[in-house]
């Protein structure tokens, strides 16, 4: 059974705390330290997590829909199967985090950092992602339906078998990216993929490392 907490929790230090199934819907957690905490299966719908530290946190199947995570540090966190729909991750640090199979429909990830993050089978339908960094990120099988990636950096990212439907790629750096059909983009591919010479010569497609 979930435990209900106070909603006024600005700056609280809950490093490593057990918050399994906690009810923190709508809580004010601005600047809170939730690093290494177990927040799996918890409800944080509409919570204010601006500038919060969730580094290494377990957010497995956590409901963060509609939450505000602007400027939050979510490095090396586990968001496997998390519900993120409509959340605001503007400027958030998601370096090396696991977002596999999470639902991030209609999210805002403007200027977010996904360096080497894993987004296997993530649903980014209708997401707004301007100027984000996806360097070497794994987007294998990701759903990018009507996703706006304007100005983002997808250098050396893996989009193999991803669903790119009505995606906005204006100003997107695709240098070295592995596209849905396995084509690897040549350096300087901005806004569209220009196949590397090796691909045009019939070399096998690059697959993401697992």
N, C-alpha and C positions, 0 to 999 in steps of 0.2 A: 504494500500500500504506500502511495507517495506521501511525503512529508511536506507540509506547507510552511514556508518561511516568510519572514518580514519582507516587505517590498522595498524598504529604504535601506539599501546595502552599499552605498557608494564607498569605494575604496576598501571594502572588506578584504581581509587576507584569509583566503580559504585554500591556500596552497596544499595540494595533496589530499584534500578533504573528500570523504565519501558522500556524494550527492546523488547517488543512484535513485532514479525515479523521483527526484525532488520536484516539487511544484513551485517554480519561480516565474510563472507567467506574469509579464508586465513589471517585473522587478527592476529597480534602479541599481544596476551593478557597474556604474561608470567607474573606470579605473580600478576595478576589483582584481585581485590576484587569484586566479583559478588554475594556475599552472599545475600540471600533473594530477588534477582532481578527476575523480570518477563521476562524470555527469551523464553517464549513459542512461538512456530511456527517460531522461528528465524532460520537463516541459518548461521551455523558456520563450514561449510565444510572446512576441511583442516586448521582450525585455530590452533594457537599455544597457548595452555592453560596450559603449564607446570607450576606446583606449584601455579596455580590459586586457589582461594577460591570460591567455588560455594555452600557453605553450605546453605541449605534451599531454594535454587533457584528453580524456576518453569521452567522446561525444557520440558514441555508437547509438544510433536510432534516437538521438535527441531531437526534440522539436524546437527549432529556432525560427520558425516561420514568422515573418514580419518583425524580427528583432533588428536592433540597430547595433551593428558591429563596426562602425566607422573607426578606422585607426587601431583596431584591435590587433593584438599579436596572437596568432593561432598557429605558430610554427610547430612542426612535428606532431600535430594533433591528429586524432583519429575521428573523422566524421563519417565513417562508413555507414551507409544507409540513413544518414541524418536527413531531416526535413528542414530545408532552408528557404522554401518558397517565399518570395517577396521580401527577403531580408536585405539589409544594406551593409555591404562589406567594403564601402569606399575606402581606399587607402589601407586596407587590412593586409597583414603579413601572413600568408598561408604557405610559406616556404616548406617544402618537403612534407606537407600534410596529406593525409589520405581522405579524399572525398569520393572514393569509389562507391558507385550505385546510389549516391545521394541525389535528392530532388532539389534543384536550385532554380526552379522556374520563376521567371520575372524578377530575379535577383539583380542587384546592382553591385558590380565588382569593379567599378571605375578605379584605375590606378592601383589595383590589388596586385600583390606579388605571389605568383604561383610557381616560383623557381623550383624545378624538380618535383613538383607536386604530382600526386597520382589522382587522376580524374576518370578512371576507367568506368564506362557505362553511366557517367553522370548525366543528368537531364538539365541542360542549360537553355531550354526553350524560352524564348522571349526575354532572355537575360540582357542587361545593358553592361557592356564590358569595354569601356573606353580607356585606352592607354595602360592596359594591364600587362604584366610580365609573365609569359608562359614559357620562358626559356627552359628547354629540355623537359617540359611537362608531358605527362602521359595522358592523352585524351582518347585513347583507344576505345572505340565503340561509343563515344560520347554522342549525345543528341544535341545538335546545335541548330534548332529550328527557329528561324527569324531572330537569331542571336546577333547583336550588334557589337562587333569586335573592333570598331574604328580605332585606328592608331595603336593597337596592341602589338606586342612583340611575341611572335610564335616561333622564334628562331630555334631550330633543332628540336621542335616539339613532335609528338607522335599523334597524328590524326587518322591513323590507319583504321579502316572500317567505321569511322565516325560518320554520322548523318549530318551533312551540311545542306540544309534546306533554307533557301532565301536568306543566307547569312550575309551580313554586311562586313566586307573586308577592306574598306577604304583605308589606305595608309598602313595596312597590316604588314609587318615584316615576316615573310614566310621562308626566309633563307634557311635551307637545311631541313625544313619541315617534311615529314613523311605524310603525304595526303591520303584520303580515304582509299584510293585505288593503288596505293603503294608507291606512287611517284614521289621522288625526292626533289624538292625545289632547289633551284640553283641560287647561289649567293646573289643578293640584290633583287630578289623576288618581292616586290612591294605591291600589295593589293591583289596580286594574282600569282599563281605558281608557274614559274618558268622551269621546265624539267632540266635536271642536270644531264650532261652529255651521256653519262653512264646509263641513265634510264632510257634514253633514246636509242642506245645501242643494245638494249634488250637484257640488261642485268636484272637480277631478281630484286623485288621491292624490299626495303628495309622494314623490319618488324620491331616493335617496341621491346625493350629488355624486360624480362620478368624474372 
